[in-house]
Amino acid sequence: MPTPALPDVHARAAAVLTAAGLTVLDADTDTDTGADADADGTGVRVRPAPYDPGHSFVVPVVHGRENFPPPLAEYDDRRSAWIELMQAARNALTDAGWQRLLRTDNGAEFRPPAS
């Protein structure tokens, strides 16, 4: 079954992120938390922001897992990768004129530039 197209604003965010060299994962792909999670994707997901669907919410995904990893030594590599993905996404979008509005342990909300 084909993945439904992202609404225009989110497709624009995904295009900026892709142009910056980030892998944009399907928003509706299941996140694996099982033992084989390392086989799953690493990149970012773009979805509508919870409080304003006209804004994009960017979610880093490391080895198929969303959310910022806990501060335990066994998560150091995944936490570092999560931070790098979030920084790269933030830099790409803000350099393209997007404004970061909100940052959470799940990702960050961005407002598109005025058309």
PyMOL commands that place a pseudoatom at each C-alpha (Angstrom):
pseudoatom trace, name=CA, resn=MET, resi=1, chain=A, elem=C, hetatm=0, pos=[0.000, 0.000, 0.000]
pseudoatom trace, name=CA, resn=PRO, resi=2, chain=A, elem=C, hetatm=0, pos=[1.547, 3.365, -0.979]
pseudoatom trace, name=CA, resn=THR, resi=3, chain=A, elem=C, hetatm=0, pos=[2.320, 5.909, 1.708]
pseudoatom trace, name=CA, resn=PRO, resi=4, chain=A, elem=C, hetatm=0, pos=[-0.088, 8.854, 1.594]
pseudoatom trace, name=CA, resn=ALA, resi=5, chain=A, elem=C, hetatm=0, pos=[1.509, 12.115, 0.502]
pseudoatom trace, name=CA, resn=LEU, resi=6, chain=A, elem=C, hetatm=0, pos=[2.404, 14.630, 3.181]
pseudoatom trace, name=CA, resn=PRO, resi=7, chain=A, elem=C, hetatm=0, pos=[0.374, 17.851, 3.222]
pseudoatom trace, name=CA, resn=ASP, resi=8, chain=A, elem=C, hetatm=0, pos=[2.182, 20.657, 1.398]
pseudoatom trace, name=CA, resn=VAL, resi=9, chain=A, elem=C, hetatm=0, pos=[3.777, 22.335, 4.422]
pseudoatom trace, name=CA, resn=HIS, resi=10, chain=A, elem=C, hetatm=0, pos=[5.156, 19.045, 5.711]
pseudoatom trace, name=CA, resn=ALA, resi=11, chain=A, elem=C, hetatm=0, pos=[6.328, 18.021, 2.249]
pseudoatom trace, name=CA, resn=ARG, resi=12, chain=A, elem=C, hetatm=0, pos=[8.233, 21.326, 2.120]
pseudoatom trace, name=CA, resn=ALA, resi=13, chain=A, elem=C, hetatm=0, pos=[9.893, 20.539, 5.462]
pseudoatom trace, name=CA, resn=ALA, resi=14, chain=A, elem=C, hetatm=0, pos=[10.741, 17.027, 4.263]
pseudoatom trace, name=CA, resn=ALA, resi=15, chain=A, elem=C, hetatm=0, pos=[12.255, 18.458, 1.071]
pseudoatom trace, name=CA, resn=VAL, resi=16, chain=A, elem=C, hetatm=0, pos=[14.494, 20.821, 3.067]
pseudoatom trace, name=CA, resn=LEU, resi=17, chain=A, elem=C, hetatm=0, pos=[15.615, 17.977, 5.330]
pseudoatom trace, name=CA, resn=THR, resi=18, chain=A, elem=C, hetatm=0, pos=[16.278, 15.653, 2.386]
pseudoatom trace, name=CA, resn=ALA, resi=19, chain=A, elem=C, hetatm=0, pos=[18.285, 18.359, 0.602]
pseudoatom trace, name=CA, resn=ALA, resi=20, chain=A, elem=C, hetatm=0, pos=[20.384, 18.679, 3.773]
pseudoatom trace, name=CA, resn=GLY, resi=21, chain=A, elem=C, hetatm=0, pos=[21.248, 14.981, 3.533]
pseudoatom trace, name=CA, resn=LEU, resi=22, chain=A, elem=C, hetatm=0, pos=[18.883, 13.664, 6.209]
pseudoatom trace, name=CA, resn=THR, resi=23, chain=A, elem=C, hetatm=0, pos=[16.820, 10.534, 5.673]
pseudoatom trace, name=CA, resn=VAL, resi=24, chain=A, elem=C, hetatm=0, pos=[13.118, 11.328, 5.992]
pseudoatom trace, name=CA, resn=LEU, resi=25, chain=A, elem=C, hetatm=0, pos=[11.239, 8.250, 7.194]
pseudoatom trace, name=CA, resn=ASP, resi=26, chain=A, elem=C, hetatm=0, pos=[7.556, 7.577, 6.527]
pseudoatom trace, name=CA, resn=ALA, resi=27, chain=A, elem=C, hetatm=0, pos=[5.418, 9.103, 9.259]
pseudoatom trace, name=CA, resn=ASP, resi=28, chain=A, elem=C, hetatm=0, pos=[3.218, 6.018, 9.510]
pseudoatom trace, name=CA, resn=THR, resi=29, chain=A, elem=C, hetatm=0, pos=[5.998, 3.424, 9.713]
pseudoatom trace, name=CA, resn=ASP, resi=30, chain=A, elem=C, hetatm=0, pos=[5.789, 1.494, 12.961]
pseudoatom trace, name=CA, resn=THR, resi=31, chain=A, elem=C, hetatm=0, pos=[8.499, 2.195, 15.501]
pseudoatom trace, name=CA, resn=ASP, resi=32, chain=A, elem=C, hetatm=0, pos=[10.158, -1.024, 16.640]
pseudoatom trace, name=CA, resn=THR, resi=33, chain=A, elem=C, hetatm=0, pos=[11.108, -1.297, 20.277]
pseudoatom trace, name=CA, resn=GLY, resi=34, chain=A, elem=C, hetatm=0, pos=[11.929, -4.999, 20.127]
pseudoatom trace, name=CA, resn=ALA, resi=35, chain=A, elem=C, hetatm=0, pos=[15.224, -6.844, 20.099]
pseudoatom trace, name=CA, resn=ASP, resi=36, chain=A, elem=C, hetatm=0, pos=[15.633, -6.324, 16.345]
pseudoatom trace, name=CA, resn=ALA, resi=37, chain=A, elem=C, hetatm=0, pos=[15.232, -2.522, 16.578]
pseudoatom trace, name=CA, resn=ASP, resi=38, chain=A, elem=C, hetatm=0, pos=[18.790, -1.945, 15.335]
pseudoatom trace, name=CA, resn=ALA, resi=39, chain=A, elem=C, hetatm=0, pos=[17.664, -3.262, 11.950]
pseudoatom trace, name=CA, resn=ASP, resi=40, chain=A, elem=C, hetatm=0, pos=[15.150, -0.423, 11.662]
pseudoatom trace, name=CA, resn=GLY, resi=41, chain=A, elem=C, hetatm=0, pos=[15.641, 3.027, 10.205]
pseudoatom trace, name=CA, resn=THR, resi=42, chain=A, elem=C, hetatm=0, pos=[17.541, 6.027, 11.403]
pseudoatom trace, name=CA, resn=GLY, resi=43, chain=A, elem=C, hetatm=0, pos=[16.495, 9.467, 10.229]
pseudoatom trace, name=CA, resn=VAL, resi=44, chain=A, elem=C, hetatm=0, pos=[13.712, 11.923, 10.959]
pseudoatom trace, name=CA, resn=ARG, resi=45, chain=A, elem=C, hetatm=0, pos=[9.942, 11.851, 10.641]
pseudoatom trace, name=CA, resn=VAL, resi=46, chain=A, elem=C, hetatm=0, pos=[7.869, 14.892, 9.713]
pseudoatom trace, name=CA, resn=ARG, resi=47, chain=A, elem=C, hetatm=0, pos=[4.305, 15.095, 10.990]
pseudoatom trace, name=CA, resn=PRO, resi=48, chain=A, elem=C, hetatm=0, pos=[1.778, 17.810, 11.821]
pseudoatom trace, name=CA, resn=ALA, resi=49, chain=A, elem=C, hetatm=0, pos=[2.514, 19.632, 15.075]
pseudoatom trace, name=CA, resn=PRO, resi=50, chain=A, elem=C, hetatm=0, pos=[0.126, 18.617, 17.881]
pseudoatom trace, name=CA, resn=TYR, resi=51, chain=A, elem=C, hetatm=0, pos=[-1.381, 22.080, 18.417]
pseudoatom trace, name=CA, resn=ASP, resi=52, chain=A, elem=C, hetatm=0, pos=[-1.103, 23.547, 14.915]
pseudoatom trace, name=CA, resn=PRO, resi=53, chain=A, elem=C, hetatm=0, pos=[-1.289, 21.239, 11.908]
pseudoatom trace, name=CA, resn=GLY, resi=54, chain=A, elem=C, hetatm=0, pos=[0.091, 24.106, 9.793]
pseudoatom trace, name=CA, resn=HIS, resi=55, chain=A, elem=C, hetatm=0, pos=[3.413, 23.673, 11.593]
pseudoatom trace, name=CA, resn=SER, resi=56, chain=A, elem=C, hetatm=0, pos=[5.711, 20.691, 11.152]
pseudoatom trace, name=CA, resn=PHE, resi=57, chain=A, elem=C, hetatm=0, pos=[6.914, 18.524, 14.020]
pseudoatom trace, name=CA, resn=VAL, resi=58, chain=A, elem=C, hetatm=0, pos=[10.262, 16.840, 13.331]
pseudoatom trace, name=CA, resn=VAL, resi=59, chain=A, elem=C, hetatm=0, pos=[11.004, 13.630, 15.220]
pseudoatom trace, name=CA, resn=PRO, resi=60, chain=A, elem=C, hetatm=0, pos=[14.498, 12.080, 15.260]
pseudoatom trace, name=CA, resn=VAL, resi=61, chain=A, elem=C, hetatm=0, pos=[14.470, 8.284, 14.965]
pseudoatom trace, name=CA, resn=VAL, resi=62, chain=A, elem=C, hetatm=0, pos=[17.521, 6.200, 15.860]
pseudoatom trace, name=CA, resn=HIS, resi=63, chain=A, elem=C, hetatm=0, pos=[17.447, 2.474, 15.086]
pseudoatom trace, name=CA, resn=GLY, resi=64, chain=A, elem=C, hetatm=0, pos=[13.671, 2.607, 14.753]
pseudoatom trace, name=CA, resn=ARG, resi=65, chain=A, elem=C, hetatm=0, pos=[13.153, 4.329, 18.088]
pseudoatom trace, name=CA, resn=GLU, resi=66, chain=A, elem=C, hetatm=0, pos=[11.716, 7.752, 18.702]
pseudoatom trace, name=CA, resn=ASN, resi=67, chain=A, elem=C, hetatm=0, pos=[12.052, 9.844, 21.877]
pseudoatom trace, name=CA, resn=PHE, resi=68, chain=A, elem=C, hetatm=0, pos=[15.186, 11.063, 23.585]
pseudoatom trace, name=CA, resn=PRO, resi=69, chain=A, elem=C, hetatm=0, pos=[17.006, 8.128, 25.228]
pseudoatom trace, name=CA, resn=PRO, resi=70, chain=A, elem=C, hetatm=0, pos=[17.343, 8.020, 29.032]
pseudoatom trace, name=CA, resn=PRO, resi=71, chain=A, elem=C, hetatm=0, pos=[20.588, 9.243, 30.622]
pseudoatom trace, name=CA, resn=LEU, resi=72, chain=A, elem=C, hetatm=0, pos=[22.103, 5.795, 31.128]
pseudoatom trace, name=CA, resn=ALA, resi=73, chain=A, elem=C, hetatm=0, pos=[25.484, 4.694, 29.813]
pseudoatom trace, name=CA, resn=GLU, resi=74, chain=A, elem=C, hetatm=0, pos=[24.028, 1.958, 27.604]
pseudoatom trace, name=CA, resn=TYR, resi=75, chain=A, elem=C, hetatm=0, pos=[22.108, 4.623, 25.635]
pseudoatom trace, name=CA, resn=ASP, resi=76, chain=A, elem=C, hetatm=0, pos=[25.067, 6.966, 25.027]
pseudoatom trace, name=CA, resn=ASP, resi=77, chain=A, elem=C, hetatm=0, pos=[25.461, 6.108, 21.323]
pseudoatom trace, name=CA, resn=ARG, resi=78, chain=A, elem=C, hetatm=0, pos=[21.744, 6.368, 20.568]
pseudoatom trace, name=CA, resn=ARG, resi=79, chain=A, elem=C, hetatm=0, pos=[21.461, 9.603, 22.577]
pseudoatom trace, name=CA, resn=SER, resi=80, chain=A, elem=C, hetatm=0, pos=[24.405, 11.138, 20.674]
pseudoatom trace, name=CA, resn=ALA, resi=81, chain=A, elem=C, hetatm=0, pos=[22.867, 10.129, 17.338]
pseudoatom trace, name=CA, resn=TRP, resi=82, chain=A, elem=C, hetatm=0, pos=[19.469, 11.557, 18.399]
pseudoatom trace, name=CA, resn=ILE, resi=83, chain=A, elem=C, hetatm=0, pos=[21.087, 14.891, 19.309]
pseudoatom trace, name=CA, resn=GLU, resi=84, chain=A, elem=C, hetatm=0, pos=[23.023, 15.004, 16.024]
pseudoatom trace, name=CA, resn=LEU, resi=85, chain=A, elem=C, hetatm=0, pos=[19.856, 14.328, 14.009]
pseudoatom trace, name=CA, resn=MET, resi=86, chain=A, elem=C, hetatm=0, pos=[17.912, 17.011, 15.886]
pseudoatom trace, name=CA, resn=GLN, resi=87, chain=A, elem=C, hetatm=0, pos=[20.720, 19.558, 15.453]
pseudoatom trace, name=CA, resn=ALA, resi=88, chain=A, elem=C, hetatm=0, pos=[21.035, 18.787, 11.738]
pseudoatom trace, name=CA, resn=ALA, resi=89, chain=A, elem=C, hetatm=0, pos=[17.267, 19.090, 11.255]
pseudoatom trace, name=CA, resn=ARG, resi=90, chain=A, elem=C, hetatm=0, pos=[17.137, 22.339, 13.216]
pseudoatom trace, name=CA, resn=ASN, resi=91, chain=A, elem=C, hetatm=0, pos=[20.042, 23.824, 11.276]
pseudoatom trace, name=CA, resn=ALA, resi=92, chain=A, elem=C, hetatm=0, pos=[18.596, 22.809, 7.903]
pseudoatom trace, name=CA, resn=LEU, resi=93, chain=A, elem=C, hetatm=0, pos=[15.148, 24.194, 8.615]
pseudoatom trace, name=CA, resn=THR, resi=94, chain=A, elem=C, hetatm=0, pos=[16.237, 27.425, 10.316]
pseudoatom trace, name=CA, resn=ASP, resi=95, chain=A, elem=C, hetatm=0, pos=[18.763, 28.083, 7.525]
pseudoatom trace, name=CA, resn=ALA, resi=96, chain=A, elem=C, hetatm=0, pos=[15.828, 27.748, 5.099]
pseudoatom trace, name=CA, resn=GLY, resi=97, chain=A, elem=C, hetatm=0, pos=[13.805, 30.337, 7.029]
pseudoatom trace, name=CA, resn=TRP, resi=98, chain=A, elem=C, hetatm=0, pos=[11.748, 28.075, 9.286]
pseudoatom trace, name=CA, resn=GLN, resi=99, chain=A, elem=C, hetatm=0, pos=[11.320, 29.122, 12.924]
pseudoatom trace, name=CA, resn=ARG, resi=100, chain=A, elem=C, hetatm=0, pos=[11.723, 26.609, 15.733]
pseudoatom trace, name=CA, resn=LEU, resi=101, chain=A, elem=C, hetatm=0, pos=[8.905, 27.111, 18.213]
pseudoatom trace, name=CA, resn=LEU, resi=102, chain=A, elem=C, hetatm=0, pos=[8.998, 24.216, 20.633]
pseudoatom trace, name=CA, resn=ARG, resi=103, chain=A, elem=C, hetatm=0, pos=[11.500, 21.530, 21.588]
pseudoatom trace, name=CA, resn=THR, resi=104, chain=A, elem=C, hetatm=0, pos=[10.528, 18.428, 23.532]
pseudoatom trace, name=CA, resn=ASP, resi=105, chain=A, elem=C, hetatm=0, pos=[12.005, 15.010, 24.263]
pseudoatom trace, name=CA, resn=ASN, resi=106, chain=A, elem=C, hetatm=0, pos=[10.043, 13.831, 21.218]
pseudoatom trace, name=CA, resn=GLY, resi=107, chain=A, elem=C, hetatm=0, pos=[11.362, 16.360, 18.699]
pseudoatom trace, name=CA, resn=ALA, resi=108, chain=A, elem=C, hetatm=0, pos=[10.706, 19.962, 17.720]
pseudoatom trace, name=CA, resn=GLU, resi=109, chain=A, elem=C, hetatm=0, pos=[7.977, 22.084, 16.154]
pseudoatom trace, name=CA, resn=PHE, resi=110, chain=A, elem=C, hetatm=0, pos=[8.807, 24.406, 13.264]
pseudoatom trace, name=CA, resn=ARG, resi=111, chain=A, elem=C, hetatm=0, pos=[6.775, 27.190, 11.638]
pseudoatom trace, name=CA, resn=PRO, resi=112, chain=A, elem=C, hetatm=0, pos=[7.286, 27.525, 7.881]
pseudoatom trace, name=CA, resn=PRO, resi=113, chain=A, elem=C, hetatm=0, pos=[8.559, 30.775, 6.405]
pseudoatom trace, name=CA, resn=ALA, resi=114, chain=A, elem=C, hetatm=0, pos=[5.958, 33.201, 5.118]
pseudoatom trace, name=CA, resn=SER, resi=115, chain=A, elem=C, hetatm=0, pos=[5.120, 32.464, 1.512]
for i in range(1, 115): cmd.bond("trace and resi %d" % i, "trace and resi %d" % (i + 1))
show_as sticks, trace
zoom trace
